[in-house]
Amino acid sequence: MELRRRVSIFVPAFNEAGNLEEAIHDIVGAAEKVLEDYEVLLVDDGSTDGTGALADRLAQELPKLRVIHQTRNLGIGAGYVRALDEAKLDYFSFLPADGEINPESIKDILVAVGTADIVVPYHANPWARPLHRRFLTWAPRSLVNTLFGLKLKYFQGPCIYPTALARLLPKTSGGFYFPTQMLVHAVRSGHTYVHVGLICQERRHGRSKAVSLGNILRALRTIGALWWTIYVRQPASHREKVA
């Protein structure tokens, strides 16, 4: 059967007015070059800095861009679920609104659609990130790989799933760490994956919202809950099934 690269791309945006326009044009430019069809689902997550108005203006200029406004900040997990509910195409992914992924890397990620069940991006230039962020990537990755017998290079990247599979995978952890929950369940259920290196670049404006004590604690809770679900809660005959 002929491969069709038709991807719905979720873009979460919370107070990203300084980065949003260039990031969206990077995503659209890459998608136009390598995909047969695409849509960009931008979720304005209760922004207060003009992100919502800018998103609406961009949607008037870009016919493949749809904007979803959340009246208050609900977090990236809620935005992911909302966009996934709205998605119309065969594959589903997310890309950030902060411009931290090099445009060529966006193309590399999208080109890999269909080469395996899941496209798993990872940081190909970790030295470009501050030391504390490298440690906060290495430590959870090593812990998750050890606990679940995996060999993945990164769990928190903008993975691309078949849309139907993404809708089945559990996303109950909420917060920032739901991608790890999804990916562990998918890979342990036997779904194939391909790693794709991505080049990170500096944000044009502002600071990352990913690194905080709250997110670190939520990550540890998510890993603990994953271990409990897979090794204790699920009956042995169903441990490898997607919940």
N, C-alpha and C positions, 0 to 999 in steps of 0.2 A: 504494500500500500504506500502511495506517495506521501512523503512527509509534508505536513502543512504547519508552518510556524505562524500560529495565530495566538497572540499573547495579550492578556489583560494585565496591565502594569499598575499596581497600587503605589501611589506616592503619598506618604503621610507628611503632613505639614502643620507644625505648631510654631507660630512666630518665626517664620523663615522668610520674611519679606525681602531681606537683603540677598538671599541666595536663590529664591524660588525661580525667577525668570530664566536665569542662565541654566539652572539644573533641568528645568522642563525642556528647554531647547536642546540640551545635550541628549536627553532621553528620546525626544521626538526625532532628532537628527539620526541617532543610531537606529531606532526602530524603522524609520523610513528606508534605510539602506539595506537592512538584512531580513526584515519580516515580511511575510505575505499580507498580514493584517495585524492590527494592534489597536488597543484603546488604552488611554491613560486615565485612571480613576484617582483623582486628587482629592484627598480627604482633608479639608481644613478643620483641624481639631480644636475648635474654640479659640482660634488665634485672636490676639488683641492689638497686633501691630500693623494691620493692613494687609496681611496675607490673604484674607478672604476676598477682598476687593481686587487685589492683583490677580488672584486665581480666576475670578470671573472675567476679568479683561483678557487674560490669556485664552480662556475657553472661547471667547468670541473670535479670536484670531486663529485658533488651532481646532479644526473640526473633530479631531480624534480625542480631544481632551474633554472629560466630564468632571464637574466639580460637585463634591458632596460636602455640605456644611454641617458640622456638629456644633450645637449651640454652646456647649461647654467642653472643656478638655477631658476626654475619656481615655486617652492613652493609645499607644500604637496597636495594642492587641484588639481593642474595640474597633479601631479604624480598619484593621486588616479584615476582620469578620464582616464589617459593613461593606467594604469594597468587594470582598469575595461573594457576598450575596448579590451584588450588582453585576458581577463579571459575566460577559457574554461569549467569550472566546475559549479556545481549547486548553490553553495553558495560563497559569497565574503566577505572578511574581510581585515583588515590591522593590522599589528603588528609592533612595533617600532624596529629600528635597534640599539637602544642604550642599550638593555639588562635590561631595567627598570622593566619588568614584570617577576616575578618569573616563572621558567619553569613549576612548578606544576600548577600554575594559567593558563598558556597557555593551558595545557591539560584540565583543568576545563572548559575553554571557548569553546574549540573545542568539548568536549563531549556534551555540551548543544545544539549543532546544531540540528535543527529539532524539539526541544521540544516546540518551539513557532515560530512565523514568524521571530522574530528578537531576537538575543542574545545581551543583553545590559550589558556589564561589568561595574563595579564601584569599587572604591577604598575601600577595606575592612580593610586597615590599614592606615587611613589618618594621624595618629599621626607620621608615619614614614617620612612624608614630612615636609619641612620647614613651619613655620607658615604663611608666606606670600603666599605660594602656596596653603595651605589649605583655606585661605581666598579667593583667586582667583578662587578656585573651588566652594566654598560655595555660594559666592555672585551671580555669573551668574546662577548657578543652581536654587537658590531660586527665582531669578527674572524670569527665563524662566518658571518654574513651576507655579508661580503666574499668569503670563500674559496669559498662555495658558491652565490653568486648569489641569495640569499634576502632576504626583507623581513619577517622575523618579529620581533615585539616582545619575545619572551622564549622561551628554550629549556628552562628548568629548572622550569617550572611544572607543576601537576597536570593534565596533558593527559588528555582522555578519548578513548579509541580504541574502535572495535569490538573486542570481545574476540578474535575470530579474527585481526584484523590485529595486535593487540598481541603475540599469540603468535608471529607470523611475523617481527616486526621484531628486528634484532640488538640484544643487550644485553650484548655481550662486554666493554664497558669496565669494568663493575662499579663499585664505589664509588658516589660521589654523582652522577657526571656521565652516567650511562647515559640519562637523559631526552633529552639533546641528541643522542646517537647515534641514538636511536629516531626523534626528530622530523625530523632531517635526512634520514634514509633515507626516511621516509614521504612528506615533502613533495616530495623530488626524484623519487620514484616516481609522482608525479601525484595523490596523494590531496589532496582539498580540505580546507580548514580555516577556522575562524571564530575571530577573536580575541574574548576576553571579559575586560574589565577587572575586577580584583579589588582590594579594599581590604585592605591589611595593617594589623594592629594589634599592639601590644606583647604579647610572651609574658607570661603571668601569673606564671610561675616559671622560674628558670634562664636559661641563655644558649643561643643557637643553636649547634648542632653542625656547621652547614654551612660556616662560615668557619674555615678552618685552612690552614696552609701546605701540608699534605699534600693537601687537596682542591684547592687552586689548582694544584699540580703535576700532579695526576691530570687536572684539566680540560685543561691544556695538552697532556698526553699523549694524551688522548682526541681532541682537535681534530686533532692531528698524525696520529693513526692513522686518523681519518675521511678526512682529505685523501688519505692514502696509499691507503686502500681504494678510494675513489671515483675518483681520478684516475690511479692507477698500477696497482693490483693487479687491478681488475676489467677484463675485456676491454671494448672500446668498445661493443660491441653489448649489453652487459649492465649498463652503468654505472648506469642509472636504475632497475634492478630492486631490489626489496627482497631483501636477503640473507637 
